[in-house]
Amino acid sequence: MNEVPLTGYTDRLSARPGEEIAFKVSSTSGGRYRAWLARSICADPNPEGMGITEEDASAWFAPRDLPARHQPFFPGSYGLSDAAITLPAQGNVTLSATIQPTHLNGGDQAVLSCGPLTMGLNAEGCVFVAAGAARVTSPVPLPTHRWAQIEVRLTEGRATLVQTVLGHHSCETHEASGALPRAAITAPVVLAAGWADTRATTFFNGKIEGPTITGPDGLIAVWDLATAIPSARVPALTGPALSLVNFPTRAMTGSQWDASEMCWRHKPEHYGAIHFHEDDIYDFGWQTDFTLTVPEDMPSGVYIMHIEGDHGSDALPFYICPPQGIRPADLCVLIPTFTYVVYGNHARPDYDPAWQSRMRDWGAYPHNPAEYREYGLSTYNTHSDGSGICHASHRRPLFNLRPGFLTFGATGCSGLRHFAADSHLISWLHAKGLEYDIVTDHELHAEGAEVLAGYKAVTTTTHPEYHTAETLDALRDYRDSGGNLLYLGGNGFYWRIARHTENDSLLEIRRAEDGIRAWAAEPGEYYNAFDGTYGGLWRRSGRAPQALVGIGFAAQGEFYGAPYQRMCFDPKFDWLFEGVTEDLFGDYGFSGNGAAGFELDHVDHRIGSPLDHVLLARSAGDNQAFMLVPEEQLTHLTNLTGGSEEDAKHADLIYFDLPKGGSVFSVGSITFCGSLPWNGFDNDVSRLLDNFLRCKLGQQ
């Protein structure tokens, strides 16, 4: 394993006074480390700005020295039976399953094992059965990405292998046999892996359905993998139940799937497969090293638990929310932790080790997921077999959820996204003396609009992309009940996700149909396993972002920003532009060097933008190099807006009122907040937002 010298994670990303946060730490070299707490103001390491800025928070957590220990982690998904079974030494025993191998990794891959007995594939893809060191192997390899039935028949001192490749028009069967010693076995069953000493090994890459073990007296163990699909457990038809480790992917099409039904809930017998991967890992399961019980007087905010040892350091962010039902501030900042987690450990294909020079010079976070793939990658990456990663969790070290992490290490700006980029807004609020509370989408999902009730204004950060139905409902209900909602980003409210009911750290994304995608879900696999809902874009589920905030994702380009051109000169909005000295503003910033860039959102009345919205400003950049998002494109000549492609690729900065006194202010750009700290927070973008917020907060 390529391991970071000292790292850790928290069991939760947000907490309220009285609640406990557990910190899990691992050191490769032992010794001791010091833990100390800071409040994060700015997480941008760029020396041309504030740099990483934090306040001492030892009043709520006294610094302490702690013993370090190494905590291992083990990628690879598999199923483990709750109890042992017994295979007799005499009489016929049969192991069988239907499989679709997806990746040959140069070694053995176990499909079904029990103690020393293993049925699997060797490095060439040939079926084998092994009992200890003895082995019988088929001479004919199985093709990858094709379904095959495999069976091992054990008789007195002999094993027979039968494999049948399944096809639409014909089936191809091969048999092989050889001597294999027999002994009685009492051991748990392992599905999709072997077992050595105390841990799983030789993981299978691919789909498995219908695993069955038969003895001389009939069925010993049978599992229908289409049962209890939302769960991490598989009840047995016969024998012990299976616990699924490292969350393999469920609701997968099986060998019976014929495209007659696309939703697993409607025809579960067609979804009897589980897809296992050698690199599945989402919850490290580390032991707790120390805890923080949040003090009653701890202010809501962004906090960093620093851990520093002789051979390394790390910085673990978390959020403190106000006590439930109490609103210390009039403004609420909504933190998109679901989006952070979905992007967690994104190993970008454009990462270059040459970035390390800037990282050292700036004191930026030194570790990049592209160099530590063993820690589990993001849903923007693929498994070793090429299938898309559709699960994500924060219960593991997430390197890009760190202060000072550079997403783009060779740009002419700070090159930040997500947590670090969102600190541009946090630092601006501190610079302007605007009090705020923090709420994350964890609380929004669990508690609904009630968690926002009473705030005069609620603002997003730069990129609130991933949402559940519950979080969208809560924002809509807050807005419609008279709240002022600010959308200060781009490409927001875009993808639908599901949350696991048995592990609330685990999220699921199915990249169905269209949208800007790092990978595409396979036909028949568009419905989430966790809750059975249709996955993909919220737009495809009838909830386009335009219906919530007036604008939605339209175009994406390189990490490049442009200015806005003022479009509204109605005297009723002069208050908003007070102090804004230029009609062309925002041609600066720490994100993309401009306020309107990278990912742009625009108005579309046909999918929800209100007819009475006010277009305050529009991006004025040359977007020739930007691409129109797939859901906007119809043909090489036409798109959904009806105009030219160039006309559709812009950011709209809009405002609209709602009947019960609420309002929406949307900026249409991911890079908007990056302009707020420019020139010591003294600039036109800063003035525009300051004017709007102080009006809605009643401070003008």
C-alpha positions as MATLAB code, in Angstrom:
seq = 'MNEVPLTGYTDRLSARPGEEIAFKVSSTSGGRYRAWLARSICADPNPEGMGITEEDASAWFAPRDLPARHQPFFPGSYGLSDAAITLPAQGNVTLSATIQPTHLNGGDQAVLSCGPLTMGLNAEGCVFVAAGAARVTSPVPLPTHRWAQIEVRLTEGRATLVQTVLGHHSCETHEASGALPRAAITAPVVLAAGWADTRATTFFNGKIEGPTITGPDGLIAVWDLATAIPSARVPALTGPALSLVNFPTRAMTGSQWDASEMCWRHKPEHYGAIHFHEDDIYDFGWQTDFTLTVPEDMPSGVYIMHIEGDHGSDALPFYICPPQGIRPADLCVLIPTFTYVVYGNHARPDYDPAWQSRMRDWGAYPHNPAEYREYGLSTYNTHSDGSGICHASHRRPLFNLRPGFLTFGATGCSGLRHFAADSHLISWLHAKGLEYDIVTDHELHAEGAEVLAGYKAVTTTTHPEYHTAETLDALRDYRDSGGNLLYLGGNGFYWRIARHTENDSLLEIRRAEDGIRAWAAEPGEYYNAFDGTYGGLWRRSGRAPQALVGIGFAAQGEFYGAPYQRMCFDPKFDWLFEGVTEDLFGDYGFSGNGAAGFELDHVDHRIGSPLDHVLLARSAGDNQAFMLVPEEQLTHLTNLTGGSEEDAKHADLIYFDLPKGGSVFSVGSITFCGSLPWNGFDNDVSRLLDNFLRCKLGQQ';
ca = [
       0.000    0.000    0.000;
       1.121    3.521   -0.811;
       0.091    5.272    2.409;
       0.135    8.848    3.653;
       2.424    9.161    6.724;
      -0.275   10.666    8.975;
      -3.929   11.024    8.077;
      -7.416   10.592    9.406;
     -11.111   11.276    9.033;
     -14.172   12.089   11.111;
     -17.207    9.892   11.572;
     -19.426   12.859   10.683;
     -18.915   16.109    8.815;
     -21.237   18.249   10.933;
     -22.506   18.389   14.491;
     -24.436   20.566   16.926;
     -23.635   21.517   20.511;
     -23.894   18.458   22.725;
     -23.161   16.040   19.890;
     -19.932   14.080   19.515;
     -17.487   13.908   16.634;
     -15.088   10.952   16.538;
     -11.648   11.301   14.959;
      -9.923    8.292   13.411;
      -6.178    8.619   12.844;
      -3.493    6.424   11.322;
       0.286    6.868   11.288;
       2.658    4.712    9.293;
       5.489    5.320   11.764;
       3.851    5.274   15.187;
       5.188    7.688   17.766;
       2.963   10.523   18.935;
       1.073   13.378   17.370;
      -0.466   16.625   18.564;
      -4.132   17.439   17.923;
      -5.266   21.052   17.983;
      -8.341   22.892   16.761;
      -8.723   25.991   14.587;
     -11.605   27.845   13.004;
     -11.182   28.142    9.248;
     -11.558   31.574    7.677;
      -9.794   31.064    4.349;
      -8.529   27.782    2.863;
      -6.919   29.325   -0.229;
      -3.102   29.023    0.018;
      -2.470   31.561   -2.764;
       0.035   34.094   -1.340;
      -1.485   36.816   -3.520;
      -4.595   36.617   -1.367;
      -5.092   36.009    2.349;
      -3.351   32.670    2.307;
      -4.639   29.961    4.610;
      -6.159   31.879    7.496;
      -7.410   30.303   10.729;
      -8.346   31.394   14.227;
      -7.335   29.609   17.408;
     -10.182   27.439   18.719;
      -8.479   25.911   21.756;
     -11.251   27.344   23.946;
     -13.450   24.506   22.678;
     -10.810   21.782   22.384;
      -7.647   21.882   24.445;
      -4.580   20.806   22.395;
      -3.360   17.373   23.357;
      -0.585   14.899   22.608;
      -1.739   11.420   21.676;
      -0.137    8.084   20.830;
      -0.091    7.275   17.133;
      -0.890    3.888   15.680;
      -1.171    2.364   12.267;
      -4.701    1.512   11.165;
      -4.786   -0.570    7.979;
      -7.484   -0.497    5.322;
      -8.458   -3.223    2.905;
     -10.047   -2.508   -0.489;
     -12.140   -5.132   -2.193;
     -15.838   -6.014   -1.924;
     -17.205   -9.421   -1.077;
     -19.943  -11.255    0.769;
     -19.315  -13.147    4.022;
     -21.765  -15.608    5.515;
     -22.985  -14.956    9.045;
     -22.242  -18.528   10.067;
     -20.132  -21.446    8.956;
     -21.422  -24.270    6.814;
     -20.163  -27.845    6.705;
     -19.125  -29.637    3.542;
     -18.745  -33.389    4.078;
     -15.717  -35.396    3.006;
     -17.897  -38.025    1.306;
     -20.703  -37.729   -1.179;
     -21.286  -35.252   -3.974;
     -20.778  -31.527   -3.363;
     -21.512  -28.907   -6.034;
     -20.608  -25.221   -6.148;
     -22.243  -23.134   -8.855;
     -22.906  -19.546   -9.912;
     -23.655  -17.463  -12.957;
     -20.942  -14.872  -13.514;
     -19.859  -12.081  -15.821;
     -16.136  -11.398  -15.366;
     -15.169   -7.826  -16.205;
     -11.441   -7.584  -15.563;
      -8.547  -10.053  -15.520;
      -5.968   -8.637  -13.149;
      -3.108  -11.068  -13.599;
      -3.958  -13.281  -10.637;
      -6.570  -15.620   -9.239;
     -10.066  -14.293   -8.617;
     -12.299  -16.284   -6.294;
     -15.999  -16.543   -7.108;
     -17.095  -18.770   -4.228;
     -14.963  -20.145   -1.424;
     -15.345  -22.067    1.803;
     -12.229  -22.626    3.884;
      -9.532  -24.199    1.652;
     -12.026  -24.884   -1.146;
     -12.238  -22.202   -3.853;
     -14.022  -21.933   -7.198;
     -12.767  -19.068   -9.322;
     -10.894  -17.805  -12.366;
      -7.146  -17.840  -12.881;
      -5.033  -15.103  -14.472;
      -6.066  -16.190  -17.978;
      -9.776  -16.309  -17.137;
      -9.975  -20.095  -16.903;
     -12.286  -21.641  -14.326;
     -10.513  -23.529  -11.556;
     -11.298  -25.332   -8.345;
      -8.643  -25.511   -5.640;
      -8.458  -27.429   -2.397;
      -5.375  -26.151   -0.643;
      -2.459  -26.557   -3.058;
      -4.290  -29.024   -5.330;
      -6.058  -27.564   -8.327;
      -8.090  -28.535  -11.398;
      -8.320  -25.940  -14.174;
     -10.364  -25.670  -17.367;
      -8.217  -25.161  -20.476;
     -10.776  -22.785  -22.044;
     -10.897  -19.199  -20.711;
     -14.161  -17.384  -20.228;
     -14.663  -14.189  -22.213;
     -15.031  -10.991  -20.220;
     -18.314   -9.075  -20.261;
     -20.247  -12.223  -21.207;
     -22.461  -14.231  -18.910;
     -21.412  -17.790  -18.105;
     -22.685  -20.511  -15.811;
     -19.914  -22.247  -13.924;
     -20.191  -25.356  -11.809;
     -17.782  -27.480   -9.810;
     -18.844  -31.064   -9.008;
     -16.845  -32.797   -6.312;
     -17.014  -36.579   -6.002;
     -14.717  -39.020   -4.251;
     -11.233  -37.622   -4.931;
     -12.242  -35.995   -8.198;
     -13.510  -32.622   -9.469;
     -15.401  -31.856  -12.657;
     -15.695  -28.319  -14.021;
     -18.576  -27.366  -16.296;
     -18.734  -23.929  -17.891;
     -21.373  -22.631  -20.276;
     -21.037  -19.279  -21.986;
     -24.518  -17.864  -22.452;
     -25.524  -16.139  -25.658;
     -28.624  -14.890  -27.370;
     -28.527  -17.568  -30.036;
     -26.289  -20.332  -28.723;
     -24.589  -21.636  -25.607;
     -21.033  -22.953  -25.582;
     -20.224  -25.611  -22.957;
     -16.861  -27.043  -21.922;
     -15.956  -29.614  -19.285;
     -12.715  -30.533  -17.558;
     -11.937  -32.918  -14.708;
      -9.081  -34.087  -12.575;
      -8.054  -35.492   -9.225;
      -8.767  -33.334   -6.168;
      -8.427  -34.536   -2.562;
     -11.446  -34.161   -0.281;
     -11.742  -33.448    3.414;
     -14.573  -32.275    5.610;
     -14.766  -28.487    5.803;
     -16.547  -26.302    8.348;
     -16.072  -22.620    7.520;
     -17.941  -19.480    6.503;
     -18.724  -18.936    2.835;
     -17.038  -16.058    1.035;
     -18.624  -14.708   -2.138;
     -16.412  -12.899   -4.678;
     -13.209  -13.435   -2.691;
     -10.991  -16.026   -1.080;
      -9.877  -16.053    2.554;
      -6.347  -16.109    3.929;
      -5.585  -15.913    7.647;
      -8.079  -13.311    8.883;
      -8.977  -11.361    5.771;
     -10.414  -11.584    2.284;
      -8.113  -11.850   -0.708;
      -8.140  -12.717   -4.456;
     -11.158  -10.514   -5.144;
     -13.423  -11.112   -8.111;
     -14.093   -8.313  -10.605;
     -17.488   -8.679  -12.183;
     -21.082   -9.663  -11.630;
     -22.275  -12.733   -9.767;
     -25.780  -14.132   -9.484;
     -27.363  -17.274   -8.082;
     -24.503  -18.688   -5.957;
     -25.464  -22.151   -4.734;
     -23.809  -24.909   -2.705;
     -25.327  -28.404   -2.754;
     -24.380  -31.417   -0.666;
     -25.230  -35.118   -0.810;
     -28.448  -34.471    1.122;
     -29.609  -31.481   -0.914;
     -29.174  -27.721   -0.735;
     -26.673  -26.385    1.803;
     -26.637  -22.685    0.897;
     -28.537  -20.686   -1.709;
     -28.777  -16.926   -2.161;
     -31.060  -14.902   -4.411;
     -29.043  -11.711   -4.867;
     -32.155   -9.868   -6.078;
     -33.607   -9.867   -2.550;
     -33.223   -6.917   -0.147;
     -31.451   -4.866   -2.818;
     -31.271   -1.623   -0.756;
     -29.501   -3.464    2.053;
     -25.896   -4.444    2.684;
     -27.157   -7.890    3.664;
     -28.507  -10.738    1.549;
     -30.966  -13.111    3.225;
     -30.439  -16.747    2.347;
     -33.022  -18.986    0.735;
     -31.122  -21.816    2.417;
     -28.239  -21.539    4.858;
     -26.720  -18.461    6.481;
     -27.301  -14.877    5.305;
     -24.520  -12.867    3.673;
     -23.105   -9.563    4.880;
     -21.729   -7.480    2.029;
     -18.376   -5.872    2.812;
     -17.179   -2.662    1.129;
     -20.547   -2.095   -0.532;
     -20.489   -3.837   -3.911;
     -22.998   -2.434   -6.396;
     -26.527   -3.793   -6.320;
     -29.546   -3.376   -8.630;
     -27.367   -4.655  -11.463;
     -28.777   -6.359  -14.529;
     -28.378  -10.120  -14.417;
     -28.236  -12.876  -16.993;
     -32.039  -12.922  -17.282;
     -32.330   -9.211  -18.107;
     -33.882   -8.776  -21.557;
     -34.546   -4.998  -21.590;
     -38.257   -5.562  -21.002;
     -38.021   -3.638  -17.726;
     -35.653   -0.842  -16.727;
     -36.520   -0.622  -13.021;
     -35.346   -3.358  -10.688;
     -38.354   -2.866   -8.404;
     -40.714   -3.985  -11.164;
     -38.933   -7.162  -12.244;
     -36.386   -8.089   -9.547;
     -35.686  -11.474  -11.084;
     -33.921   -9.623  -13.899;
     -31.683   -7.867  -11.366;
     -30.246  -10.844   -9.554;
     -26.620   -9.768   -9.924;
     -24.202   -7.938   -7.666;
     -21.152   -6.227   -9.201;
     -18.031   -6.762   -7.114;
     -14.735   -4.879   -7.501;
     -11.240   -5.411   -6.138;
     -10.989   -1.651   -5.402;
     -14.324   -1.052   -3.664;
     -13.745    0.782   -0.369;
     -15.967    3.420    1.210;
     -15.910    3.067    4.983;
     -12.475    2.310    6.411;
     -13.935    1.246    9.740;
     -10.999    2.654   11.729;
     -11.120    2.788   15.506;
     -11.657    6.128   17.235;
      -8.549    7.845   18.597;
     -10.190   10.831   20.269;
     -13.497   12.670   20.303;
     -14.897   16.162   20.555;
     -18.163   16.707   22.379;
     -19.289   20.030   20.926;
     -19.491   22.648   23.720;
     -22.760   24.517   24.143;
     -21.097   27.874   23.458;
     -19.100   26.806   20.376;
     -20.012   29.187   17.514;
     -21.379   27.817   14.275;
     -18.631   27.767   11.660;
     -16.009   25.853    9.706;
     -13.419   24.094   11.877;
     -10.194   22.235   11.245;
      -8.771   19.553   13.524;
      -5.032   19.605   12.938;
      -2.954   16.513   13.643;
       0.823   16.934   13.572;
       3.453   14.255   14.130;
       7.168   13.882   13.627;
       6.709   12.497   10.110;
       3.577   14.139    8.784;
       0.475   16.201    9.379;
      -3.115   16.443    8.271;
      -6.064   18.798    8.632;
      -9.573   17.390    9.079;
     -12.457   19.798    8.340;
     -15.886   19.650    9.962;
     -18.811   21.991   10.530;
     -20.539   23.172   13.658;
     -24.225   23.976   13.240;
     -26.261   26.014   15.716;
     -28.428   24.221   18.294;
     -31.580   22.790   16.770;
     -34.350   25.373   16.682;
     -32.036   28.304   17.529;
     -31.001   30.961   14.976;
     -28.046   32.991   16.326;
     -27.635   34.737   12.954;
     -30.005   36.001   10.259;
     -27.949   34.445    7.461;
     -27.487   30.716    6.880;
     -24.690   29.339    4.700;
     -25.642   25.975    3.232;
     -22.581   23.733    2.866;
     -22.804   21.089    0.090;
     -21.150   18.163    1.872;
     -22.963   15.708   -0.412;
     -21.149   17.270   -3.359;
     -17.838   17.258   -1.461;
     -18.228   13.538   -0.757;
     -19.310   12.619   -4.297;
     -16.138   14.317   -5.567;
     -14.104   12.877   -2.692;
     -10.664   11.666   -3.818;
     -11.216   12.646   -7.430;
      -8.073   11.564   -9.261;
      -8.108   13.998  -12.148;
      -6.602   12.747  -15.419;
      -4.790   16.068  -15.869;
      -2.908   15.846  -12.570;
       0.803   16.476  -13.066;
       3.478   15.811  -10.403;
       5.017   19.103  -11.502;
       2.242   20.772   -9.491;
       4.147   19.780   -6.363;
       6.484   22.729   -6.832;
       3.643   25.241   -6.467;
       2.162   23.204   -3.632;
       5.424   23.450   -1.694;
       5.895   27.151   -2.456;
       2.370   28.009   -1.321;
       2.252   25.631    1.639;
      -0.673   23.900   -0.074;
      -1.959   20.454    0.848;
       0.714   18.016   -0.379;
      -1.227   14.831   -1.157;
      -3.236   14.236   -4.330;
      -5.690   11.362   -4.881;
      -4.035   10.579   -8.209;
      -0.979    9.421   -6.231;
      -2.943    7.520   -3.547;
      -5.539    5.506   -5.433;
      -5.597    2.793   -2.772;
      -7.661    5.100   -0.546;
     -10.593    4.732   -2.931;
     -11.394    7.118   -5.746;
     -14.408    9.292   -6.452;
     -17.538    8.838   -8.504;
     -15.712   10.843  -11.176;
     -13.367    7.898  -11.624;
     -13.827    4.302  -12.685;
     -13.028    0.952  -11.121;
     -10.146   -1.150  -12.376;
     -12.593   -2.967  -14.672;
     -13.686    0.313  -16.305;
     -17.128    0.457  -14.694;
     -18.160    3.711  -13.056;
     -17.764    4.224   -9.319;
     -21.280    4.976   -8.105;
     -20.777    4.977   -4.307;
     -19.109    7.605   -2.135;
     -18.503    8.070    1.590;
     -16.719   10.500    3.935;
     -15.645    7.749    6.339;
     -12.161    7.595    4.861;
      -9.462   10.212    4.257;
     -10.593   12.543    1.457;
      -7.533   14.426    0.263;
      -9.433   17.019   -1.749;
     -11.533   17.869    1.318;
      -8.635   19.720    2.899;
      -7.596   23.357    3.355;
      -5.091   24.318    0.695;
      -5.941   21.533   -1.758;
      -5.212   22.591   -5.345;
      -7.565   21.065   -7.909;
      -5.776   22.812  -10.786;
      -2.087   23.166  -10.071;
      -0.928   24.966  -13.211;
      -3.483   27.751  -13.636;
      -2.869   31.469  -13.405;
      -5.175   31.658  -10.387;
      -5.648   29.764   -7.131;
      -7.022   26.675   -8.900;
      -9.508   25.733   -6.177;
     -12.802   23.870   -6.140;
     -15.286   22.714   -3.512;
     -14.187   23.071    0.131;
     -11.243   25.383   -0.490;
     -13.082   27.457   -3.123;
     -16.088   27.867   -0.827;
     -13.819   29.516    1.730;
     -13.746   32.580   -0.535;
     -17.321   33.229    0.569;
     -16.550   32.426    4.221;
     -13.587   34.806    4.264;
     -15.728   37.510    2.624;
     -18.405   37.171    5.333;
     -15.737   37.608    8.016;
     -14.202   40.567    6.211;
     -17.594   42.260    5.946;
     -18.561   41.492    9.528;
     -21.659   39.549    8.464;
     -22.754   37.016   11.067;
     -23.745   33.618    9.727;
     -24.751   30.123   10.765;
     -23.684   26.923    9.024;
     -26.104   24.193    7.982;
     -25.002   21.282    5.794;
     -27.099   19.204    3.463;
     -26.932   16.438    6.079;
     -29.242   18.465    8.315;
     -31.240   19.711    5.335;
     -31.926   16.137    4.190;
     -32.821   14.875    7.656;
     -34.846   17.824    8.972;
     -36.285   19.516    5.905;
     -37.267   23.166    5.603;
     -37.620   23.487    9.392;
     -33.835   23.711    9.696;
     -33.939   26.870    7.539;
     -37.092   28.409    8.986;
     -36.525   31.832   10.519;
     -33.428   32.765    8.539;
     -33.824   35.991    6.612;
     -31.515   34.657    3.918;
     -29.984   31.313    2.964;
     -27.045   31.152    0.579;
     -25.358   28.309   -1.253;
     -21.662   28.223   -1.945;
     -19.961   27.751   -5.327;
     -21.124   24.328   -6.500;
     -24.174   22.699   -4.832;
     -24.414   20.013   -7.523;
     -25.706   16.850   -5.798;
     -29.075   16.656   -4.081;
     -31.667   14.299   -2.704;
     -35.395   14.883   -3.110;
     -35.455   15.906    0.541;
     -32.869   18.675    0.149;
     -34.592   20.092   -2.933;
     -37.957   19.998   -1.177;
     -36.520   21.843    1.823;
     -35.015   24.627   -0.297;
     -38.208   25.016   -2.308;
     -40.344   25.161    0.835;
     -38.039   27.710    2.483;
     -38.144   29.898   -0.629;
     -41.908   29.632   -1.060;
     -42.632   30.418    2.569;
     -41.009   33.849    2.269;
     -37.277   33.136    2.481;
     -34.556   34.821    0.460;
     -32.488   32.209   -1.359;
     -29.086   33.049   -2.847;
     -27.493   30.699   -5.374;
     -23.869   31.835   -5.558;
     -22.533   29.145   -7.842;
     -22.916   27.243  -11.072;
     -23.978   23.742  -12.155;
     -26.109   23.414   -9.055;
     -29.049   21.128   -8.225;
     -27.956   18.915  -11.119;
     -27.599   15.247  -10.175;
     -29.977   13.132   -8.135;
     -28.395   11.009   -5.409;
     -29.630    8.491   -2.856;
     -28.494    7.987    0.724;
     -28.080    4.538    2.256;
     -30.489    3.857    5.103;
     -28.024    1.591    6.933;
     -24.972    3.850    6.648;
     -25.750    7.553    6.410;
     -22.239    8.360    5.177;
     -22.823    6.388    1.971;
     -24.188    8.095   -1.161;
     -25.142    6.643   -4.544;
     -25.121    8.220   -7.998;
     -26.337    6.615  -11.228;
     -25.159    8.624  -14.230;
     -28.139    7.942  -16.436;
     -29.115    9.193  -19.897;
     -27.109   12.385  -20.386;
     -25.416   15.307  -18.637;
     -21.717   16.065  -18.270;
     -20.527   12.624  -17.129;
     -17.245   11.003  -16.208;
     -18.831    7.653  -17.115;
     -22.215    6.414  -18.282;
     -24.450    3.963  -16.435;
     -25.291    0.832  -18.411;
     -28.798    0.385  -19.842;
     -31.128   -1.050  -17.229;
     -28.986    0.302  -14.392;
     -30.358    3.823  -14.111;
     -32.365    3.252  -10.923;
     -30.691    3.729   -7.545;
     -30.272    0.617   -5.437;
     -30.518    2.546   -2.166;
     -34.057    3.874   -2.657;
     -35.323    2.564   -6.004;
     -35.660    6.010   -7.564;
     -34.691    6.942  -11.091;
     -31.138    8.277  -11.122;
     -29.382   10.788  -13.306;
     -30.159   14.463  -13.779;
     -32.854   16.114  -11.698;
     -33.902   17.691  -14.971;
     -34.827   14.210  -16.238;
     -36.997   13.704  -13.152;
     -38.952   16.858  -13.875;
     -37.074   19.089  -11.454;
     -34.778   21.260  -13.558;
     -32.671   23.750  -11.552;
     -34.514   26.561  -13.334;
     -37.643   25.649  -11.373;
     -35.860   26.261   -8.071;
     -33.403   29.095   -8.707;
     -34.378   30.376  -12.158;
     -31.259   29.190  -13.985;
     -29.614   25.868  -14.808;
     -26.422   24.383  -16.203;
     -25.766   25.326  -19.830;
     -22.062   25.278  -20.678;
     -18.670   24.162  -19.400;
     -15.151   25.148  -20.328;
     -11.643   25.246  -18.946;
     -10.999   26.916  -15.575;
     -11.437   30.313  -17.121;
     -13.529   33.273  -15.973;
     -14.837   36.410  -17.633;
     -16.579   39.596  -16.457;
     -20.309   40.261  -16.248;
     -22.011   42.892  -18.383;
     -24.674   44.846  -16.512;
     -28.061   44.380  -18.226;
     -30.504   45.999  -15.809;
     -30.775   49.791  -15.603;
     -34.221   49.954  -14.036;
     -34.061   52.591  -11.250;
     -35.815   50.131   -8.944;
     -32.531   48.209   -8.806;
     -30.137   51.107   -8.391;
     -29.787   50.102   -4.721;
     -28.258   46.809   -5.851;
     -25.657   48.481   -8.082;
     -24.761   51.216   -5.618;
     -20.978   51.582   -5.620;
     -20.589   49.313   -8.657;
     -18.487   51.656  -10.732;
     -18.389   49.828  -14.060;
     -21.061   48.238  -16.261;
     -18.483   45.567  -17.126;
     -17.391   44.121  -13.792;
     -15.733   41.013  -12.419;
     -12.775   40.688  -14.799;
     -10.662   39.484  -11.857;
     -10.719   36.785   -9.235;
      -8.902   33.914   -7.584;
     -11.051   31.360   -9.468;
     -10.438   31.417  -13.194;
      -9.395   35.105  -13.070;
     -12.994   36.169  -13.609;
     -16.398   36.128  -11.908;
     -18.310   34.394  -14.722;
     -16.621   31.190  -15.771;
     -15.864   27.473  -15.851;
     -19.467   26.222  -15.531;
     -22.289   28.537  -16.540;
     -26.043   28.524  -15.859;
     -28.703   30.304  -17.903;
     -32.426   31.059  -17.953;
     -34.888   28.751  -19.730;
     -38.573   29.559  -19.300;
     -39.687   26.248  -20.789;
     -38.269   24.260  -17.894;
     -39.077   26.499  -14.978;
     -37.446   29.933  -15.106;
     -40.028   32.491  -13.943;
     -41.335   34.825  -16.625;
     -40.971   37.830  -14.336;
     -37.305   37.354  -13.472;
     -34.985   40.346  -13.754;
     -31.802   39.838  -15.770;
     -29.296   41.863  -13.776;
     -26.147   40.908  -15.688;
     -24.820   38.389  -18.183;
     -21.371   36.945  -18.730;
     -19.406   38.831  -21.350;
     -16.641   36.365  -22.106;
     -15.625   34.723  -25.338;
     -16.985   31.215  -24.777;
     -15.915   29.713  -28.116;
     -13.897   27.074  -26.261;
     -16.795   26.162  -23.960;
     -19.051   23.212  -24.736;
     -22.825   23.173  -24.514;
     -23.939   20.515  -22.055;
     -25.353   17.362  -23.721;
     -28.891   17.847  -22.423;
     -29.035   21.224  -24.220;
     -27.756   19.908  -27.555;
     -30.186   18.440  -30.113;
     -28.184   18.076  -33.328;
     -24.938   19.454  -34.662;
     -26.960   22.458  -35.838;
     -29.671   22.916  -33.203;
     -30.112   23.114  -29.458;
     -33.002   23.432  -27.050;
     -32.841   27.209  -26.730;
     -33.665   27.598  -30.424;
     -30.843   30.047  -31.024;
     -27.219   29.507  -31.875;
     -24.944   27.494  -29.660;
     -22.883   30.573  -28.862;
     -26.000   32.410  -27.703;
     -26.766   29.618  -25.242;
     -23.314   29.530  -23.630;
     -23.539   32.284  -21.049;
     -24.112   32.909  -17.352;
     -27.261   34.769  -16.314;
     -27.202   36.741  -13.058;
     -30.874   37.125  -12.148;
     -33.311   38.125   -9.424;
     -37.000   37.390   -8.880;
     -39.592   37.870   -6.174;
     -42.093   35.309   -4.912;
     -45.700   35.747   -3.789;
     -45.122   35.296   -0.044;
     -42.301   37.831    0.118;
     -39.406   35.535   -0.704;
     -36.857   36.100   -3.421;
     -34.107   34.383   -5.376;
     -30.723   35.838   -6.357;
     -28.726   33.580   -8.711;
     -25.332   34.313  -10.242;
     -24.962   31.466  -12.756;
     -21.223   30.859  -12.332;
     -18.965   28.614  -10.282;
     -16.214   31.257  -10.201;
     -18.349   34.129   -8.818;
     -17.245   33.722   -5.188;
     -13.596   33.645   -6.238;
     -13.875   37.332   -7.097;
     -15.180   38.391   -3.671;
     -11.743   38.557   -1.909;
     -10.022   40.351   -4.797;
      -8.264   43.612   -3.923;
      -8.757   43.070   -0.216;
     -12.521   42.483   -0.702;
     -12.879   45.934   -2.280;
     -14.343   45.362   -5.751;
     -17.606   45.591   -7.696;
     -18.569   41.917   -7.268;
     -18.119   42.298   -3.527;
     -20.229   45.482   -3.497;
     -23.031   43.876   -5.479;
     -23.360   40.947   -3.066;
     -22.932   43.180   -0.035;
     -25.749   45.444   -1.252;
     -28.078   42.523   -1.809;
     -27.403   40.746    1.471;
     -27.597   43.835    3.658;
     -30.933   44.710    2.075;
     -32.400   41.251    2.673;
     -30.931   41.083    6.194;
     -32.362   44.501    7.023;
     -28.950   46.093    7.555;
     -29.292   48.985    5.081;
];
